[in-house]
Amino acid sequence: MNLFFRIFTWKRNNIISLAILFILVVLNFYGLYTNRFYFLKPDNYIFPLLSTIHFLYLYVIWFKITQGEMPDPKMRNLEYALYALLVVYLFKIYDSALILGSFSEYEEHVIPATFKPIGILTLVLYCSLPLFTLISFIHRKRYIGQYNFENYNDNLNIWQ
């Protein structure tokens, strides 16, 4: 387990998570069946808007670790929102697998050659995103600390 955390340090994990999120935001506008990008569909903007929570969480982790700060209630609330976002990620895994599995149903139709490669890439990225998210939770607990707010009011001196 120690080797695992030497390979996936918090910096590498943040960079990989940022790259995966950015690629998935771009691929979210891509239509697998038509080989086109759809920027005018309002449904395509749901994932990018929700992923801002994840981008913000990655920034907060980077900031707290580099500045040596302790966790705060805003960070805790952001992490709880990311727990809910994990359900959206699981739904996107299911949705991508369903679309990729429908290839045999539409063999008679003209399907672009990019259907399988882009579909597999999307599925792999959606499957890896929850794993790197869970790793970032472990890094938060390891480097920033646990959420212990019982004595929060006693240590609220922000001028230190």
JOGIMO-V502417 format. One record per residue. N is the residue number from 1. RES is the residue in three letters. SS is DSSP state (H for helix, E for strand, C for the rest). D_FIRST is the distance of its C-alpha to the first C-alpha in Angstrom with 2 decimals. Layout:
N:RES:SS:D_FIRST ; N:RES:SS:D_FIRST
This chain:
1:MET:C:0.00 ; 2:ASN:H:3.77 ; 3:LEU:H:5.36 ; 4:PHE:H:5.01 ; 5:PHE:H:6.59 ; 6:ARG:H:8.77 ; 7:ILE:H:10.03 ; 8:PHE:C:10.62 ; 9:THR:C:12.11 ; 10:TRP:H:14.47 ; 11:LYS:H:17.39 ; 12:ARG:H:16.23 ; 13:ASN:H:15.24 ; 14:ASN:H:18.71 ; 15:ILE:H:20.50 ; 16:ILE:H:19.12 ; 17:SER:H:19.92 ; 18:LEU:H:23.32 ; 19:ALA:H:24.09 ; 20:ILE:H:23.28 ; 21:LEU:H:25.37 ; 22:PHE:H:28.18 ; 23:ILE:H:28.40 ; 24:LEU:H:28.43 ; 25:VAL:H:31.12 ; 26:VAL:H:33.23 ; 27:LEU:H:32.70 ; 28:ASN:H:33.65 ; 29:PHE:C:37.20 ; 30:TYR:E:37.33 ; 31:GLY:E:39.22 ; 32:LEU:C:37.90 ; 33:TYR:C:41.22 ; 34:THR:C:43.42 ; 35:ASN:C:41.47 ; 36:ARG:E:42.50 ; 37:PHE:E:41.13 ; 38:TYR:C:42.45 ; 39:PHE:C:42.59 ; 40:LEU:C:45.33 ; 41:LYS:C:43.62 ; 42:PRO:H:42.59 ; 43:ASP:H:39.86 ; 44:ASN:H:37.96 ; 45:TYR:H:37.60 ; 46:ILE:H:35.72 ; 47:PHE:H:32.23 ; 48:PRO:H:32.78 ; 49:LEU:H:34.06 ; 50:LEU:H:31.18 ; 51:SER:H:28.64 ; 52:THR:H:30.13 ; 53:ILE:H:28.25 ; 54:HIS:H:24.95 ; 55:PHE:H:26.31 ; 56:LEU:H:27.41 ; 57:TYR:H:24.11 ; 58:LEU:H:22.35 ; 59:TYR:H:25.18 ; 60:VAL:H:24.92 ; 61:ILE:H:21.22 ; 62:TRP:H:22.12 ; 63:PHE:H:25.18 ; 64:LYS:H:23.72 ; 65:ILE:H:20.91 ; 66:THR:H:23.42 ; 67:GLN:H:26.13 ; 68:GLY:C:24.11 ; 69:GLU:C:25.60 ; 70:MET:C:24.81 ; 71:PRO:C:24.45 ; 72:ASP:C:27.83 ; 73:PRO:H:29.40 ; 74:LYS:H:29.85 ; 75:MET:H:26.17 ; 76:ARG:H:25.55 ; 77:ASN:H:28.26 ; 78:LEU:H:26.87 ; 79:GLU:H:23.48 ; 80:TYR:H:25.45 ; 81:ALA:H:27.37 ; 82:LEU:H:24.24 ; 83:TYR:H:23.35 ; 84:ALA:H:26.78 ; 85:LEU:H:26.26 ; 86:LEU:H:23.34 ; 87:VAL:H:26.13 ; 88:VAL:H:28.08 ; 89:TYR:H:25.22 ; 90:LEU:H:25.07 ; 91:PHE:H:28.84 ; 92:LYS:H:28.74 ; 93:ILE:H:26.44 ; 94:TYR:H:29.05 ; 95:ASP:H:31.90 ; 96:SER:H:30.65 ; 97:ALA:H:30.07 ; 98:LEU:H:33.55 ; 99:ILE:H:35.17 ; 100:LEU:H:33.54 ; 101:GLY:H:34.58 ; 102:SER:C:38.13 ; 103:PHE:C:38.73 ; 104:SER:H:40.62 ; 105:GLU:H:42.87 ; 106:TYR:H:44.19 ; 107:GLU:C:44.73 ; 108:GLU:C:48.46 ; 109:HIS:C:47.97 ; 110:VAL:C:47.28 ; 111:ILE:C:43.57 ; 112:PRO:C:42.36 ; 113:ALA:C:40.48 ; 114:THR:H:37.63 ; 115:PHE:H:36.98 ; 116:LYS:H:34.29 ; 117:PRO:H:32.39 ; 118:ILE:H:32.35 ; 119:GLY:H:31.67 ; 120:ILE:H:28.65 ; 121:LEU:H:27.36 ; 122:THR:H:27.93 ; 123:LEU:H:26.22 ; 124:VAL:H:23.07 ; 125:LEU:H:23.01 ; 126:TYR:H:23.68 ; 127:CYS:H:20.89 ; 128:SER:H:18.31 ; 129:LEU:H:19.70 ; 130:PRO:H:18.50 ; 131:LEU:H:14.89 ; 132:PHE:H:15.07 ; 133:THR:H:16.99 ; 134:LEU:H:14.44 ; 135:ILE:H:11.87 ; 136:SER:H:14.83 ; 137:PHE:H:15.33 ; 138:ILE:H:11.96 ; 139:HIS:H:12.91 ; 140:ARG:H:16.34 ; 141:LYS:H:15.40 ; 142:ARG:H:13.35 ; 143:TYR:H:16.00 ; 144:ILE:H:19.16 ; 145:GLY:C:19.02 ; 146:GLN:C:19.96 ; 147:TYR:C:23.29 ; 148:ASN:C:25.62 ; 149:PHE:C:29.17 ; 150:GLU:C:31.13 ; 151:ASN:C:32.30 ; 152:TYR:C:32.24 ; 153:ASN:C:36.02 ; 154:ASP:C:36.12 ; 155:ASN:C:33.89 ; 156:LEU:C:35.56 ; 157:ASN:C:37.24 ; 158:ILE:C:36.53 ; 159:TRP:C:38.74 ; 160:GLN:C:36.47
